[in-house]
Amino acid sequence: MITYIKKLLNGQPVEWKTLGEVGTFVRGSGLQKKDLTDSGVPAIHYGQIYTYYGRSTDETKSFVTEDLAEKSRLASPGDLIIATTSENDEDVCKAVAWLGEGALVVSSDACFYSHSLHPKYIAYIFESHIFQDQKRKFITGTKVRRVNVRDLAQISIPVPPLSVQEEIVRILDKFTELEAELEAELEARKQQYEYYRNSLLSFANDLEGGGKIVYKTLGEVFFMRNGYTPSKAKQEFWEGGTIPWYRMEDLRAGTRVLSDAIQHVTPEAIKGKGLFKANSIIMATTATIGEHALLAVEALANQQFTNFEIKPEYKGMLLPKFAYYYFFVIDAWCKQNTNVSSFPSVAISNLKTQEIPIPPLTEQVRIVNILDKFDALTNSLTEGLPQEIELRCKQYEYYREQLLIF
C-alpha cells in the first residue's frame, strides 16, 4: 500500500500542515432543538452528528427558518461539521462532511471547518490515528468532554496533492460501501428474525399434537426486585470489586446473555436479598424502557433494571432461555405502556399482571434451539454477517491507516 501511494505521488512532496494553516474553524450558532423545523434552510444540531449522520451527507434531517438562518453563521458546501463536546473522549470531534448544495446552519457545541481539502479526505483524516492521537491531549472537562477550536487548529495532518486525496477517498469509499451493504443485509435479516421470533412466541390455546399451554402472570412466576447503585463515596464498595454490576452500557455492548460487566462491585456492596441469581433476567423499567438480558452469572444491576428470578415452583416448568426470548414480547408491552413524565417508567403493579405462556418443555426446547440459531446469524460476532461486518471494519481501519502514512 505504501508503494502504491508512492506511485500515486510520482515524486510530488507531501507537506504536513496544521489544520489552522489549511482552513478556518468557526463556532456554531446558538441553535437549539426547539428551533428545528421540517423545512427551510438545512441545519445540523450537534447531537445529530452522533445519532443520525455518517461520515458525509448531502441532505439534513432538520431545518430552520430563513429568518433564523440570516442571523446565524453559515457553513458552505464542502465544510466539515464537528461536534466539539461529548460524554466520552472517543466521540469528541466526531465529524460529518457537508456535501449539500447550499448553506448550512450549525448549532452550538459544534463548529464547522472551512478548508481547501477534499471534503471526504478530511473526514477520513478525522477518523484516523493521525488526528485522534493528537486530539486527546486537548480534551478538557469532567462529565462533559470538550475540545476548543483554537486547539484543533494546532493539529498537524498530511496534505498530499488533490489528485492523491481523491484516490484515497475512492479506495476508502469502496470499503465503506461494502460495509454499508452488509449492514443493510444484516438489518433485513434482523427484521426477518424478529418476525419469525414473534410468530414462534404467539401461541394458540393448544399446540398441535395435543400439548397444553399454561398461562401465568409475571407476578406468579417471578420474584421481582429492583437494582441499585452502591454509594460511589464508599471505596470499599468498588475498589478491587469482582462482582458484575450491570448498566445499560453493558447491554449496548452487544450480547444479551451477560457473563461479565464493565464495572464491578465488592461483596460489601451487597444488600437486602443478595445477588441477582444466574439464569435470572434483568429488564429496564425506567429511562430506556424495555431492554433486557439474561444473567449467566450472579450479579447486580443499577436501579434502571428490575430483576426477574423464576420461583422454585416454576423452575421445572419454565426454561430460563425460553423466558429470555419471551421477554422480547414483554419489552414491546413495556414500550407501549410507559408512564411519560420527567422520568419515564413502567408501573410494576401493571407489569406483574402481564401473562407469560408456559408450553411443554419439549416445545420450549424446540423454540429455543431455533431462535438460538437465528440469534447467532444476526447478532454473533463469531459467525454469520456480524462476523463479516466486524472483519470488514477492521480491514477498512487497516487500509485507512496505511493510506494515510506519508
N, C-alpha and C positions, 0 to 999 in steps of 0.2 A: 504493500500500500504506500509506503514511503517512496519507493521507486516510482510508482505511478504519479504521485504528487510532484516529484522532481521533474518528471517528463512533462507534466502539465505546465509547470513553471517555466521550463525551457530557458533556464538561466536567469529569469527575472527575480529580483530580490523580494523577500517578504519582510516588510517592516513591522516592528512591534510598536504600537502606539497606545496611548491611554484613551479610554472612552471619551474623555474630555477633549482630546485632540481631533477626533473624527466625528464628533457630534455634540449635541447640547441636550441637557436634561431640563425638563420643565415640569414643575409640580402640577398635579391635577387641581381642578376647581373644587369648590365646596359642595359638590353634588351629593345629594342624599337619596336614599331609596324612594322616599315619597315624591321625589322629582321625576322619577322614571315614568314614561308613558309607553303606549303600544305603537306609536307612530311619531314621526317628526325627524329630528336630527339624530343620527346614530350616537349612542352613548355606551360606555362600559363602566360599570361600578366595580371597584377593586375586588369585592367578594366574588364576582362572577368570573374573575380570572382563575380562581381556584376551582370553582364548581361547574363552570359551563364551557370555557374555551380551551382549545388545544394550543398548539404552537403558533398558529396563524388563523386569521379569519377574514372574510370579505363581507360579512354581514354581522349585525348585532342582535342580541336578544331584546335590548331595551333602547329607548329613545328619550329625547327631551324636547320641549317646545323650542321654537325658533327664538323666542324672546330670551329664554334661559341660555341658549347656545350663544347668543350675541354677547352675553355678559361673561362667558366662560373662556378659558384658554383652550384652544382647539388643536388637536393633533391632526397631522396630514397623512395621506396615503404613504405607506412605507415606514411610518414611525413604529417604534416598539413600545407597547404599553406594559408597564411594570408595576406589580404590586409591591409596595415598599414596606408593608407590615404583614405579620403573620403570627400565629401562635407557636410556630416551630421554625427552626433555622433552615430546614430543607426548603420550605415554601417561600421564604423571604426572597423577593426578586423573581418570582415566577412571572414569565413574560409571554405576551402574545403579539405577533406582528400584525398590524392593521393593513390589510390589502384591499379595503373597500375603495370606492371611487371618490368619496367626499370627505369633508372634515368630520372629526370625531370629538365628542366631549368625554373627558376622563375625570373620575371622581377624586376626592381627597384620599389619602393613604395609598395613592398611586402616582405615577409620573409617566410622561412619555419622552422618548429619546428620539430626537431628530438627527439623522446621520446621513453619511454618504455611502453606506454599505448596502449589499444586497439584503433586503428585509429578512429573508428566511435564514441567511447566513448568520446574522447577528442573533437571531432567535436560537439557532443551534449552538452558537457560542455561549449563550446564557445558560444552557443546559450542561455544558461541558465542565470538566475539572479545571480547565484553564480559568474560567470565571468563578466557579463555585469555591475553589480553594482560596482565591483572593477575597471573595465576598465575606467569608466567615470572620475575618479579623475586623470587619467594620460593623458587625451586628451588635446592637445595644438593646437594653431593655430587659425586663424580667418576665412578667406574664405575657406581654406583647413584645415581640421581637421586631426590630426595625433597622433599616439602613438609610442613611442620609444621602441625598443625591450628590452632595459635594464629595462624599467619599467614593461613590460609584464612579465619578469622573476620573479617579486615580487608578482604576483597574486597567491593566495592560492586556491587549489582545493582539493576535496576529492579523495583519491586514494584507492578504495576497491580492494580486490583480483581480479585477471584477470577473474576468472570464474564469478564473480558478474558483472564485466564490460560487459562481453559477454551477460549475461542475460538481463541487462538493454538495451543494443543495440538491442537485439532480440525483446523485447517488443516495444521499440520506433520505430523500423523499421516497425512493423506491422501497427502502427498508420500512419506513413508517406506513406506506400504503399497504404493504403486505400484512403488517401487523394489524392495521385497521380492518382489513378484510377478514382476518382470522377472528378479531374481536366481534365483528358483526355476525359471523357464523356462530360464534360461541353464544352470543345473546339470543339468536334464533333457537339454538338448542336448549338454552335455559328456559325459554318460554315454552318450548315443546315439553321439556321435563316437568315444569310446573303444572302444565295442563294434564299430563299423564299422572302426576302425583295426586292432583286433586281428584282425578277420576278414580284412582285406586282407593282413595280415602273417603269416597262418597258411597255409602252402603245403603242397599235396600233393607227391608225389615229382616230378611233371611238370606243366607248365602245359597248359591247353587249347590246341591248335594245335601241340603238339609241342615247346614250349620247355623247355629243361633248366634245372634249378636246381642250382647248385653249393653245397655246404655246407663252410664253413671255420671253424676256431676263431678266436676273437678274437686269440689269440696269433699265429696265422698271418697275419692280415690287418693288424693294427695294431702300430705301435710304441707301447709303453705306458710312461709315466713319471709321476712324482708332481709335484704342485705344491709350492710352498714359500712361506714368508713371509720376505722380506728383513729384515734386522735393523732394528728401529724405532729403535735407538740411533744409526744412521748416517744423518744427514740427507741425505747425498749420494745415498742410495738412493730418497728420497721427494720432496725439495724440487724443485718445478718439473717433476715427472715427467709424461710424456705417454703412457707405455705402459700400457694397461689391465691392472689386476691384479684378478682376479675372486674374489669370495667368495659365499657362499650368498645374501647380501642382494641381489646383482645378479640372481640367478635369481628371487628372490621379487618383484622389481620389476615383473615381468610377462612380458617377452619371453623366449623361449628361443633366439633367434638373436641373439647378442651382438655388438654393434659398438662399445660403449663401456662403461666401468666407473665405479663410484662413486669408487674410488681408483685412483691411477696411480703407477707407479714410473719411475725413470730408467734409462738403459742401463747404468749402473754396477751396478744390482741384478741384472742377468742373469748366470746362472752355468751351468755344465755344458753341455748341448747346445743352449742358446739358447732363444729364444721358442717358445711353442706356435704351430704354424702355423695360418694361416687355413684354414677348412674341416676342422679337426680338432674333436674332441668332448671336452668335459670332463664327468666324471661323479663325483658324490660317493660315495666308497667308505669314508668314515669319518663318524662323527657322524650327520648327516641323510642316511641311506643312500638311494641310488637316485634322485637328481635329476640331470638332465643338460642340457647346452646345446650348440649348435653355434657355434663361433667364426667370426665373419665377418671378423675381422682378427687379425693376430698379437698375442699377448698372453701373460700369465702368470696363474696362479691360486694360491690358497693350498693348504696341504697336505691339506685336506679332499678335494681333487679328484685324480683320475687323468686324464691326457690320453691320448687315442686318436688317433693320426695314421695315416692309411692308407699302407701301404707302397707304394713306387713300382710294384712289380709288380702291384698290385691297383687302381691309380688308373684304369686304363682299363676296369675291370670293375665298380667299385662307386661309385655316386654318393654324395657326402657327405650330401646331403639324405635319400636313402633310408636310409643308415646312421643318421642322426639319428632318423628315425622308428622304425627297428627298435630303437633303444636304449630305447624305452619298454618293449619286451619284456624287455630286459636289466635295466632298472630293477626290474621286478617280480621277476625272479630274484634280484637283489641283496637286495631287501627280505625275501625268503623264506629267504635263506642268510646272514644276518648273524651274525657271532660276537658273542654277547651277553656283555659284560663291563662293566667300569667305563667302557670307551670302545668303543662298537660299531664294527665294521669288517667288511669283506668280504675273504676270503682271495684275494689277487691270483692265486695259483697255481691256484685253482679257477676264478676268473673267466676266466682265459686259455683254459680248455678249453671254454667255452661257445661254441656254434656260431651263426654268422650265415648266413642263406641269401643267395645271390647269384643272383637271377634275371637273365634277359637285360636289357640296358639299356633296351629299349623297354618292358618290363614295369615296371622301376623308375621310368621317367619317368611312366608312366600312374598308378602308385600315388602318387607324389609330387604330381602335379597334383591328384588327388582330395583327398589329405589336406591340401594347402595351402589348398584352398577351405574344407574343414571347419574347419581351424585358424583361418582368418580370421573365420569366422562365430562361433566360440566364444571366441576369445582376442584378436582385433584390437581396439584402441581407436579405429580409424578406420572401422570398418564393423560391421554386424550388431548383435546385442544388447549386446555390451560398450560400443559407442559410445553406444547409447541409455541404458544404465545410467550411464555417465560423465556424460552430459548431464543426466540426472535428478538425480544427486548435486550437480552444480553449481547446478541450478535450486533444489533444496532448500536448499543453503547460502545462496544469494542471498536467498530468501524468509525463511529463518530470521533472517538479519541484519536484513532490512528490518522484520520483525515485532517485533523486539526493540529498535528505535530509538524512544526516547520523549523 
